[in-house]
Every structure is written in structure tokens, then in C-alpha cells.
Amino acid sequence: MLQEYTLFNHPLKSIDHPKVLINTLNAHSFNTARKDDDFNKALLCSDVLLPDGISVVWAMRLLNGLKIQKIAGADLFFYEMERANAKGGKCFFLGSTEDTLEKIQKRAAIEYPNVQVFSFSPPYKAEFSDEDNEQMIDAINTINPDVLFVGMTAPKQEKWAFQHFNQMQVGHVCCIGAVFDFYAGTIQRAPKWMIQLGVEWLYRLIKEPRRLWRRYLIGNTKFLGYILIEKLKS
């Protein structure tokens, strides 16, 4: 049920704890969590859970009368990079391909010159071996970054970050998925006017219909059904 989640509804600058696990929730992740207990646990145990989806914003208003603000993974990314740049900090990108990570590093060097940027591209596989996990954790702990960005797509990234959170010497851990590609320029994000209108999902559907039609057309319908049932039971 959506009301089980405690959604963060404050300016990002209020995230001032030294070590926190930050995740996001949208209609797709909500639907997935209903079928994946490990993913659901990772979301419920987040120190900060952001409402990354206009459907979640609307649903919380319908269920609880709460007026919350959408905070996308991209908003979190830019906040963390500006925070690191202001203090001369270190960030670590875990996930994606070497090519994408190289593009991220080149752009970040220009836009955030005070940030030391590190990265690691894990093997592309459904499940990591113990050796894979050890390599990733060692790479992170060697740097001890102020912020770790995890981009392995949901629910893999959230489950991995939750499972290994206590093993990592790191500040903020942020699971931001597609933001890696947005910032690298390998995938274009929706125009600002579409984001402001709450139809970013439509832009992504138009751009990648074969990959995303099920998530948005069927998934959003399922999400609406879940919320209506939850409302009737309350």
C-alpha cells in the first residue's frame, strides 16, 4: 500500500545527515515492489524516499490530502553535485558503461570543477557474484566519496545499495537510474515544459515505445487501480 511509505516532502537541503540511503518512488517502482519483497524492503528502509513521479504526488493527495512536491532523481543529482562542488567533495558513479561514465566525467569536470569524480562500470549480468560485489565495494571505499550515485536500473540498484549499505564508507547513497544517461547525453530528457506539466513519462514513451509501453500504459493503469482500491478501503 502506498501509505506504508514515508515520502520525503522537504527541500533537499534538509538532507543533512552524514550517511543516508536515498531512493525514489514512482508508479513503476510501486508496482514492482508489490511483487518483489526485497525491493519493497529496500524502499521501506530508505532514510529518504523521494516522490519521483506525478502519479505518486496525485495519489498521496487523493489518499491523505497531502500536497507533496515531485522530486525527480535528476533534481537529487544536481543538488548533490552542487553540494559537493561547494565543499570541494568527491563523488562516485557506480553503474552503466565505460563510454557513458567517460561522458559523465567530461561534462562534470566543466560544470563542477571542484568535484573529484570517480567511477566503476560493473559487469552486465542479472546477479553479481561475491567477487563482483567485493570489487565494487573496495573501489568505493578506496575513495570514501561524499556521494555515491548508483545507476543499475530499478529494482537492482535499490536492492544492491540497501544490501551493501553498511559495508560502504560513503556519505549519501543515491539510486538515480536513468539520470546517468540523461547527464551523459546518451538519452535526452523531456523538455522543461513537459516536466512541469507532469507528462515527462509521455515524452519517454514517445522516445522509446517498444521498451516502455508496458511500463506506462499497462503499469500506470495498474497503479491507478491499486490506488482506487486503497482509497475505497480507507
C-alpha positions as CSV (number, residue, x, y, z in Angstrom):
1,M,0.0,0.0,0.0
2,L,1.2,3.5,-0.9
3,Q,0.5,4.8,2.6
4,E,3.1,2.4,4.0
5,Y,5.8,4.6,2.5
6,T,7.1,7.7,4.2
7,L,7.8,10.1,1.4
8,F,10.2,13.0,1.9
9,N,8.5,16.3,1.3
10,H,11.0,18.9,2.2
11,P,13.7,20.9,0.4
12,L,16.6,18.7,-0.4
13,K,18.9,21.0,1.6
14,S,17.3,19.4,4.7
15,I,19.1,16.2,3.9
16,D,22.0,16.9,6.3
17,H,22.9,13.6,7.8
18,P,26.4,12.3,7.1
19,K,25.4,8.9,5.8
20,V,22.0,8.3,4.2
21,L,20.4,5.9,1.7
22,I,18.2,7.9,-0.7
23,N,15.8,6.3,-3.1
24,T,12.9,7.4,-5.3
25,L,9.3,6.1,-5.7
26,N,7.2,6.3,-8.9
27,A,4.3,4.3,-10.2
28,H,6.6,1.7,-11.9
29,S,8.6,1.1,-8.7
30,F,5.5,0.9,-6.6
31,N,4.0,-1.8,-8.9
32,T,7.3,-3.7,-8.9
33,A,7.6,-3.5,-5.1
34,R,4.2,-5.2,-4.8
35,K,5.7,-8.3,-6.4
36,D,9.3,-8.1,-5.1
37,D,9.7,-8.3,-1.3
38,D,13.4,-7.5,-1.3
39,F,12.7,-4.3,-3.4
40,N,9.8,-3.4,-1.1
41,K,12.1,-3.7,2.0
42,A,14.8,-1.6,0.4
43,L,12.3,1.2,-0.3
44,L,10.7,1.0,3.2
45,C,14.1,1.1,4.8
46,S,15.3,4.1,2.9
47,D,16.5,7.0,5.0
48,V,15.0,9.3,2.4
49,L,12.3,8.3,-0.1
50,L,11.6,10.9,-2.8
51,P,8.3,11.1,-4.7
52,D,9.7,10.8,-8.3
53,G,6.5,10.8,-10.3
54,I,3.5,13.0,-10.7
55,S,1.2,9.9,-10.3
56,V,2.6,9.4,-6.8
57,V,2.1,13.1,-6.0
58,W,-1.6,12.9,-7.1
59,A,-2.1,9.6,-5.3
60,M,-0.9,10.9,-2.0
61,R,-3.2,13.9,-2.3
62,L,-6.1,11.5,-3.0
63,L,-5.3,9.2,-0.2
64,N,-4.2,11.5,2.5
65,G,-4.9,15.0,1.3
66,L,-1.1,15.7,1.4
67,K,0.2,18.2,-1.0
68,I,3.7,17.0,-1.8
69,Q,6.2,18.1,-4.4
70,K,7.7,15.8,-7.1
71,I,11.4,15.5,-6.6
72,A,13.0,13.6,-9.5
73,G,16.2,11.7,-9.5
74,A,17.7,14.4,-11.7
75,D,16.8,17.0,-9.0
76,L,18.6,14.9,-6.5
77,F,21.6,14.5,-8.8
78,F,22.1,18.2,-9.4
79,Y,21.6,19.0,-5.7
80,E,24.3,16.6,-4.7
81,M,26.7,17.7,-7.3
82,E,26.2,21.4,-6.3
83,R,26.7,20.4,-2.7
84,A,29.9,18.5,-3.5
85,N,31.2,21.4,-5.7
86,A,30.6,23.9,-2.9
87,K,32.7,21.9,-0.5
88,G,35.3,20.5,-2.9
89,G,34.0,17.0,-2.4
90,K,34.2,13.6,-4.1
91,C,31.5,11.7,-6.0
92,F,31.5,8.2,-7.3
93,F,29.4,6.8,-10.2
94,L,28.6,3.1,-10.0
95,G,26.9,1.6,-13.0
96,S,26.5,2.0,-16.7
97,T,29.1,1.5,-19.5
98,E,32.6,2.9,-19.6
99,D,31.6,5.1,-22.5
100,T,28.7,6.7,-20.6
101,L,30.9,7.1,-17.5
102,E,33.6,8.9,-19.5
103,K,31.0,11.3,-20.9
104,I,29.7,12.0,-17.4
105,Q,33.2,12.7,-16.1
106,K,34.0,15.1,-19.0
107,R,30.8,17.1,-18.5
108,A,31.2,17.1,-14.7
109,A,34.8,18.4,-15.0
110,I,33.4,21.5,-16.8
111,E,30.2,22.1,-14.8
112,Y,31.5,21.1,-11.3
113,P,35.3,21.8,-11.4
114,N,35.7,21.5,-7.6
115,V,34.3,17.9,-7.6
116,Q,36.6,14.9,-7.8
117,V,34.8,12.4,-10.0
118,F,35.4,8.6,-9.8
119,S,33.5,5.7,-11.4
120,F,33.2,2.0,-11.8
121,S,31.4,0.0,-14.5
122,P,30.2,-3.3,-13.1
123,P,29.8,-6.4,-15.2
124,Y,26.4,-6.6,-17.1
125,K,24.7,-9.5,-15.5
126,A,21.4,-10.3,-13.7
127,E,23.1,-11.1,-10.4
128,F,26.6,-10.1,-9.2
129,S,28.9,-12.7,-7.7
130,D,30.5,-12.2,-4.3
131,E,33.7,-11.3,-6.2
132,D,31.9,-8.6,-8.2
133,N,30.4,-7.1,-5.0
134,E,33.7,-7.1,-3.3
135,Q,35.3,-5.3,-6.2
136,M,32.6,-2.6,-6.3
137,I,32.7,-2.1,-2.5
138,D,36.5,-1.9,-2.5
139,A,36.5,0.6,-5.3
140,I,34.0,2.8,-3.4
141,N,35.8,2.5,0.0
142,T,39.1,3.4,-1.5
143,I,37.7,6.8,-2.5
144,N,35.3,7.3,0.5
145,P,33.1,9.6,-1.6
146,D,30.8,12.3,-0.2
147,V,28.1,11.0,-2.6
148,L,27.7,7.7,-4.4
149,F,25.4,7.6,-7.4
150,V,24.1,4.1,-8.3
151,G,22.8,3.6,-11.8
152,M,21.9,0.0,-12.4
153,T,18.1,0.5,-13.1
154,A,15.4,-0.4,-10.6
155,P,14.9,-2.6,-8.7
156,K,18.5,-3.9,-9.0
157,Q,20.2,-0.7,-7.9
158,E,18.0,-0.2,-4.8
159,K,18.4,-3.7,-3.6
160,W,22.2,-3.6,-4.1
161,A,22.6,-0.3,-2.3
162,F,20.4,-1.5,0.6
163,Q,22.2,-4.9,0.9
164,H,25.7,-3.3,1.0
165,F,25.0,0.0,2.7
166,N,26.7,-0.9,5.9
167,Q,29.8,-2.1,4.2
168,M,30.4,1.1,2.3
169,Q,32.4,4.0,3.5
170,V,30.4,6.8,1.9
171,G,28.2,9.8,2.6
172,H,24.9,10.0,0.6
173,V,24.0,6.9,-1.5
174,C,21.6,7.9,-4.3
175,C,19.9,5.5,-6.6
176,I,19.2,7.5,-9.7
177,G,19.0,5.1,-12.6
178,A,18.4,6.8,-15.9
179,V,20.0,10.1,-14.8
180,F,23.3,8.6,-15.8
181,D,22.2,8.5,-19.4
182,F,20.5,11.9,-19.2
183,Y,23.6,13.6,-17.9
184,A,25.9,11.8,-20.3
185,G,23.6,12.9,-23.2
186,T,23.1,9.3,-24.4
187,I,19.3,9.7,-23.7
188,Q,17.6,13.1,-23.9
189,R,15.4,14.1,-21.0
190,A,11.9,15.7,-21.7
191,P,11.7,19.5,-22.2
192,K,11.2,21.5,-19.1
193,W,7.6,22.4,-20.0
194,M,6.7,18.7,-20.2
195,I,8.3,18.1,-16.8
196,Q,6.4,21.0,-15.3
197,L,3.1,19.7,-16.7
198,G,3.8,16.3,-15.2
199,V,4.0,14.4,-18.6
200,E,7.6,13.5,-18.7
201,W,6.5,9.9,-18.8
202,L,4.7,10.6,-22.2
203,Y,7.9,12.0,-23.6
204,R,9.9,8.9,-22.6
205,L,7.1,6.7,-24.0
206,I,7.2,8.5,-27.4
207,K,11.0,8.2,-27.5
208,E,11.2,4.5,-26.5
209,P,7.7,3.0,-27.2
210,R,8.9,-0.6,-27.6
211,R,10.7,-0.7,-24.3
212,L,8.4,1.5,-22.2
213,W,4.8,0.9,-23.5
214,R,4.1,-1.8,-21.0
215,R,5.5,0.3,-18.1
216,Y,3.5,3.4,-18.8
217,L,0.3,2.2,-20.5
218,I,-0.3,-1.0,-18.5
219,G,1.7,-0.1,-15.5
220,N,0.1,3.3,-14.9
221,T,-3.4,1.7,-15.3
222,K,-2.4,-0.9,-12.6
223,F,-1.1,1.8,-10.3
224,L,-4.4,3.7,-10.7
225,G,-6.3,0.6,-9.8
226,Y,-4.2,-0.1,-6.7
227,I,-4.7,3.5,-5.5
228,L,-8.5,3.4,-6.1
229,I,-8.8,0.1,-4.1
230,E,-6.7,1.6,-1.3
231,K,-8.9,4.7,-1.2
232,L,-12.1,2.6,-1.0
233,K,-10.6,0.6,1.9
234,S,-9.6,3.6,3.8
